[in-house]
Amino acid sequence: MTSSDTNTEYPHTAAWFDISTPDAPRAHRFYQELFGWPVNVLDGTYALVGADGGRPTGGIGQAGPGSPYTGIVVYFRVADVDVALAKAEELGGSRRLEPQSLPGMGRMAVFTDPDGNPVGLLSA
């Protein structure tokens, strides 16, 4: 990442979270009851949750045999997903989910840090 990627325009704060689970309906009910989150089920595999001024702040998805991860992943906002992913790999991280475009959300990717924790990247 270059100095233009730091603190002013993209403060690298949490931008989204994703919970990948083997039982999405159970997780929808659990988090809805625990936190009072609205749950907007998009299809049988994914739901948008949470509210920040009426906008979702995360999602809960069904993990399957081909899922790149299970558990909770926090996505951090970066100026360029490809540049940030390359930097993560340079520092010892491992690519987990290739960069891809999300309609209306920008680009995203997931890597694991040197301790094996999945971390997401999200750009506009």
N, C-alpha and C positions, 0 to 999 in steps of 0.2 A: 504494500500500500504506500502511496506517496503522502507527502505532507498535506496535499489537498484533500485527502480522505479523512483527515482527523478533525477533531472536536467542533469546528464551527458548523459546517453544513451537515455533516453526518456524525453525531456524537457517539455512535456505536452503542446506543441504548437498546434495550429489548424492544422489538417491534412486533413480535408475534410469538405464540407458543403453539405447540402441537403435541397432542397426546395420542400415541399409537398403541392400541390395545387389542388383545385377542377377543374381547367382548365389548364392542362399541355401544350397544344399547344399555348394557349395565353401567358403563362409564358415563354415558349421557345422564342417566338417572342419578348416579352417585354425585357428580359435580353439580347438577342442577339442584339437588336437595342440599348438598353441603354449602354451596356458595350462593344459591338463588339465581344462578346464571340462566338467561334465556338460552334455549337450545333450538337451533334452526337446522333440522335434519335435511340435508341436500339430497341424499340418496341413501341406500342401505349401507354405505361404507364411510360416510363423512358428514360431520355436522359442524356448523359455526357456533361458537359459544362466547359468553362474556359480552359486556357492553361498555363502551367508552364513548359516551355521547351518542349512543344508538348504533355504533359500529361494532362488529365483532372484534375481539382481541385475540382469538385463538380458535383452534379446532380440535375435534376428537375424531380419530379415524380408526377404521378396522384394520388391524394388522393381519397379514396373511403370510403364506409361505414365501412370497417374493418381496415382502416388506423390507426396506433398507434398515429399519430400526424399530424397536418397541420402547415404550417409556415416554418420557417427556423431553422434548427438544425446544429450547429457546432460540428464536431467530433474532439475530442482531442486524440492524440496518447498516449497510455499507454503500459506498458510492458505486462500486463495481464488483459484482459477485465473482467474476472470473479472476480479477486481480487479488481479491481477498482470499479466495480459495487457493490460489497459487502460493500466496504468502503463508497460509496455514500449513500447506504441505512442506514448504521450505523450512518451517520451524518444527517439523516433526509430526504434523497432523496427517491423517489419511482420508482421502476422498471417500465419502460414503454414498452420496447421491449426486449424480452429475447435475450441473447447472441446467435449469429449465425455466421456461417462461410460464407465468401464471396470468391468465386473463384478468386485467384490472388490478393486479398486485405487483407486477414487475417480474424480476428473476429471483430464483432461489436455488440453494444448494445446501448440502449437509456434509460435514466432515466430522471425524472423531479427533479429539485432542490427544496429546501423548499419553494420557491416562485412560483413553477409551471412551470418554464422554462424548455423546453426539452433540454437535453445535450447528445451528442453522445460520445461513446468511441470506439476507433479503435486500434487494435493491429496487429502486423505483423504475 
